[in-house]
Amino acid sequence: MNTSPDRPEPLLRMDEVAAALEGLRTDIAEEEPLPAVLRRLAETAVKGIADADAVSVTLLDEHGPHTAATTEEFILGIDRDQYEADRGPALHAAHTRHAVRFAVRDDARQWPELVSSARRSGIHACLSVPLLLDAASESDDELLGALNVYSRTASAFDPFDERLMQLFTSAASAAISNARRWHHARQRVRHLETALTSRAEIDQAKGVLMAVHGITADEAFARLVEQSQRQNIKLREVARELVNSVRRR
């Protein structure tokens, strides 16, 4: 990175963000789970944005808004106050899909419930940008939540920082997509493992019934199904209990 004093300050900041984004791109593995991706995103943003003292990631899901990752525990109270009041820069940025800058000394009347917790934490400025998952068209982008940057400097953040944060959320979109694909692949593998285990147990139970009662494989399977329906339990559980009872004997 060029750190020459003759280099304009915005370009130096862009250099820092470019380096941070490169680190985010190369460090995140495709098999990394979503919580780890969001944590790394927050850590990268706090390093790349000037005057950033803490970063959190707000996610919106069926359980409501919650903080999924943070670089500092002390800002959890600020996030929580927004969720309880159902308003604040994080939620406003998410719902409007536009960046929101909040300065405690200038915007106290807009979100008063946020001011007291911000002051207790020594926070004087906040910048929240929407976190979206890219879709085929911009209007179809999936809303995930918001990326929130907090600063102890009252004059922190400007339109240039808003643009930089949009770069971070673009990188985050790709990382989150990878994490989701990894999670879904893991789920499919688990389902396959469960299905294979169940099949093995059912085949063992069929073999026991065939040996004991001298019946065919289809008749043995029908007996297992009938018992499963009568007891209202899953077929693999019926098979497992039958095999275990034989082993105990």
N, C-alpha and C positions, 0 to 999 in steps of 0.2 A: 504494500500500500504506500502511496506517495504521501508523506507527511510534511512536505515542504511548506514553510510559513508563507510562501508566495502563492500557494494554491488557495483559491477562494474557499471560504468556510463551507458553503453548501456542497461543493464538490468533495471536500474532505468527509463530510457527513455521508454523502452518497457512497464514497469509498468504503466507509465503515459498514454501512448497511449491505453493500454488495458482498463484502467479506462475510458478514453474518449470514446472509442468505445462502452463500455458497456452502458455508458450514452446515446450515440446516439441510440443504439438498443432499450433501454427501454423507452426513452423519446418520440421517434417518434411514433405517433399513425397511424394506418392504414388509417384513414380518413383524414390525414393531407394533404393539397394541396401542389403541387410541389414547389411553391416559398418558403413556410415555411420550407419544407424539405431541400431545398438547403441552405437556411439561417442557419438552424441548423447544417448542414454539415460543413459549413464554420466556424461557431463559435466553433464547436468541434475540427476541425483541428487546428485552431490557438491556442487552449489550449494544444493540445497534441504533437505538433511538436516543438522541441527545436529551439529557436531563431526566431520563427515565430512572426512577428509583424502585419501582415494582410493577409487575405485569400480572394480570389475571385473565383467565379465559372463562367467559360465561356461556353456558350451553342451555338451550331451550329444548325440552322434551316433554313427554306426557306427564312427567312429575313436576313440571314447572321449571323456572330458572334456577340454576345452581352453578357454583364455581367448580369447574372441572380440573383446573390447574392454576397454580400461583407460584410466584417466585419468593413471596414473603407472606408469612402467616398474618402479619398485622393488618393487611388490607382485607382480610376475610370479613371483618366487621363492616367495612364500607360496602362491600358487595351485598352482604346480608341485609343491611338496612334498605338498599334499593329493592331487593326482592320482596321484603316484607311490606314496603310502601307501594309496590307495584309501579314504580317509576324511578327514573334516574338516567344518567347518561348511557349506561350499559344497555338498559332495556330500550331506551329511546333510539339508540343507534341500531339495535337489532330490528325493531319494529318499523322504523322509517327507512332502513337500509342506507343511511347516510352517517358520515362521521359526526361526532359530537364532542366539542371541547367544553369543559366545565372548569371555571375559575372560581374558587371559594369566595374570594373577596368581591367578585363582580356579580355572581349568579346565585347569591344566598337565597333570594326569594323564589327562584325557580324550583329548586329542590331542597327545601329547608331541612328535611330529615337527613339529608346527606352531609350537611355542613358540620354538624356536631361530631359525627364519627370521623370525618375527614380531618377536622382540627385536632381531635384527640390523637390521631395517628400522625400528625405533622404533615399531612398532605394538603397542598394548596392548588393543585391543578390535575385534571384528568382528561385523557383523550380516549374515546371509545370509537371503534370502527366495527361495522357489521362483519360477521364471519359467515361467508356463504360457500356452499359447495357447488362448483361449476356444473352447469347443465348444458344442453344443446343450445339454448338461447338464454340471454341474460334475464328475461322475464320469468324463466322457469328455474332459476338458481334456487337451490334448497337453502333455507335459512337455518343456520346452526346456532347462532348466538352472536357474541361480540368479543373482541379483543380489547382489553382495557389497560391503558398505561397510566400510572400514577407518578406524580412528581412532588417533591418538597419545594420546588422552585415555582413561585407564583407566575412568572412570565413564561413558563415552559410551554412548548408546543405551538406550532403555527401551521399554515396551509402546506408548507413543505413537509412537515412531519406527517400530516394526514396522507399525503401521497406515498410517503415511505411506508406507512402502516398498511396501505393498500397492497404494496408489494409483499409484505409479510403475510397478509391474508390470502393472497394468490398462491404463495408457496404452501401455506397451510392447507388450502383446498386440495392440492395434489397429495400432500402427506396424509390427510385425513381419508382421502379416497383409497390410498394404499392400505391404511390401517383397517378400513372397513372390509376391503377385499380379503385381507389376511384373516380377520375375525370370521368372516363368512366361510372361508376355506377351512378354518379350524373347526367350525361348527359342523360342516359337512363331514369332515373326517371323524368327529366324535359320533355323529349319527350312524356313519358306516360301521364304526367299531361296535356300537351298541347293537346294530342289526346283525352283524356277524356273530357276536357273542350270543345273542338271542337264538339265532339259527342253530348254533352248536348245541345249546341247552335243549332246544326243542327236539333236535335229532336224537340226542341221548335219551330223552324221555320217551320218544317213540320206540327206540330200541328196547327200553325196559318193558314197555307194555307189550311189544311184539313177542319178547322172550317169555314173559310171564303168562300171557293169555293166548299165545299162539295165533295172533291176528295179523292182518296185513298192515303195511305202513299207512295206507289211507284210513283204515279203521282205527289205528292208534292215534292218528292225528285228529280224527273226528271226536274221539274220547277226550282228548286234551281241550279241544274247542268247546265241547259240551260242558266240561268242568269249569272252564274259564267263564263261560256265560252264566252258569249256575251260581258261581261264587262272586261274580262281578269283579274279577281281577284279571290282569293282563296275562296273555297266553304264556309269555316267557316266565312269569312268576309261578304259574302252575307247573311248568316244566321243571323249573329250578327246584321247587319244593319236592316234586316227585323224585328227582335224581338224588337230592340230599337225603330224603327218607330212606332210599335204598342204601346209600352209603352208611348211614347211621346203623342200619341193621347189620 
